[in-house]
Amino acid sequence: MNAEEFYTKVKADAGLQAALEEATDSGTLADFLSANGCTASADEFSACVAAHD
């Protein structure tokens, strides 16, 4: 799934939100995205999140 699709999935799931925050804080965002089926890079996903804020 792309960044937008994964963003929508994360917004609907408190567990994923917490895991995303932990991955971001620990510098493992790219691994987290890949492990959850997101094909976007960490930079692409971060840009998607920023566009929604």
C-alpha positions in Angstrom: 0.0 0.0 0.0 1.2 3.5 -0.6 1.8 6.3 1.9 -1.7 7.7 1.8 -3.3 4.2 2.2 -1.1 3.4 5.1 -1.7 6.8 6.7 -5.5 6.1 6.6 -4.9 2.7 8.2 -2.7 4.2 11.0 -5.3 6.9 11.8 -7.9 4.3 12.4 -5.8 2.1 14.7 -4.5 3.3 18.0 -2.1 0.4 18.3 -0.5 1.3 14.9 -0.3 4.9 16.0 1.7 4.0 19.1 3.9 1.7 17.1 4.5 4.4 14.5 5.5 6.9 17.2 7.9 4.4 18.7 9.4 3.6 15.3 9.8 7.3 14.5 11.4 8.0 17.9 13.8 5.0 17.5 14.8 5.8 14.0 13.3 2.6 12.5 10.5 4.1 10.5 11.6 2.6 7.2 11.6 -0.9 8.8 8.2 -0.3 10.4 6.7 0.8 7.1 8.1 -2.2 5.3 7.0 -4.6 8.0 3.4 -3.3 7.7 3.2 -3.6 4.0 3.7 0.1 3.1 5.8 0.6 0.0 6.6 4.3 0.7 10.0 5.4 1.9 10.3 7.0 5.4 10.6 10.4 3.7 7.6 9.8 1.5 5.5 8.7 4.5 6.7 11.7 6.6 5.7 14.1 3.8 2.3 12.4 3.6 1.8 12.9 7.3 3.0 16.5 7.2 0.5 17.2 4.4 -2.4 16.1 6.7 -1.3 18.2 9.7 
